[in-house]
Amino acid sequence: MSLPNEIVFGSRLIKLNLIDHETASKKNIFGQFEYSKNLMTLDKSLDNIQMSNTMLHEIFHLLHDEYKIDSPAKLEEITCNSLANGMCHTLYQNQDFLEFLYKSLKK
């Protein structure tokens, strides 16, 4: 399954920018969300599970921005890591639940 080129969130259109592993390593990132540009940059060498986790992590940063969750940068990073890891574990271990969510939320 291929990644979309963009993600819609409310009135925001988030563009996805895939970069090579060397560039991501130089920036010391797996992914990054730039609020002012509505741009999510991702290391294209990540496997599917890593990519899913990284995208969820960056979406949690988007939620922090969109809903004005005011927390220090270090706490925001810990929160996004914990939520992304927890969601990935839950959905990976409960495929029926993931399918239910997909079907329930499908237009």
JONORQUI-V530831 format. One record per pair of residues at least 6 apart in sequence whose ideal C-beta (glycine too) atoms are under 7 Angstrom apart, sorted by the first residue. I is the first residue (numbers start at 1). J is the second residue. D is the distance in whole Angstrom. If there is no record, write none. Layout:
BEGIN
i=<I & I>
j=<J & J>
d=<D & D>
END
This chain:
BEGIN
i=<3 & 4 & 5 & 6 & 6 & 6 & 6 & 7 & 7 & 9 & 9 & 10 & 12 & 13 & 14 & 14 & 14 & 15 & 15 & 16 & 16 & 17 & 17 & 17 & 18 & 18 & 19 & 19 & 19 & 20 & 21 & 21 & 24 & 24 & 29 & 30 & 30 & 30 & 30 & 31 & 31 & 31 & 31 & 31 & 31 & 31 & 31 & 32 & 33 & 33 & 33 & 33 & 35 & 40 & 42 & 42 & 42 & 46 & 49 & 52 & 53 & 53 & 53 & 56 & 56 & 56 & 57 & 57 & 57 & 60 & 60 & 60 & 60 & 61 & 64 & 71 & 91 & 91>
j=<16 & 16 & 16 & 13 & 14 & 15 & 16 & 14 & 16 & 62 & 66 & 66 & 38 & 38 & 38 & 40 & 62 & 38 & 39 & 40 & 42 & 39 & 40 & 41 & 42 & 44 & 41 & 43 & 44 & 44 & 43 & 45 & 30 & 43 & 43 & 43 & 46 & 50 & 54 & 40 & 41 & 42 & 43 & 54 & 55 & 57 & 58 & 41 & 40 & 58 & 61 & 62 & 65 & 58 & 51 & 54 & 55 & 54 & 88 & 88 & 84 & 85 & 88 & 84 & 87 & 88 & 80 & 81 & 84 & 79 & 80 & 83 & 84 & 80 & 76 & 79 & 97 & 98>
d=<6 & 7 & 6 & 6 & 6 & 5 & 6 & 4 & 7 & 6 & 7 & 7 & 5 & 6 & 5 & 5 & 7 & 6 & 5 & 5 & 6 & 6 & 7 & 5 & 6 & 4 & 6 & 6 & 6 & 6 & 6 & 4 & 7 & 4 & 7 & 5 & 6 & 7 & 5 & 7 & 6 & 5 & 7 & 4 & 7 & 6 & 5 & 5 & 5 & 4 & 5 & 6 & 5 & 5 & 7 & 6 & 7 & 6 & 7 & 6 & 5 & 7 & 5 & 4 & 5 & 6 & 5 & 6 & 4 & 7 & 4 & 5 & 6 & 6 & 5 & 7 & 7 & 5>
END
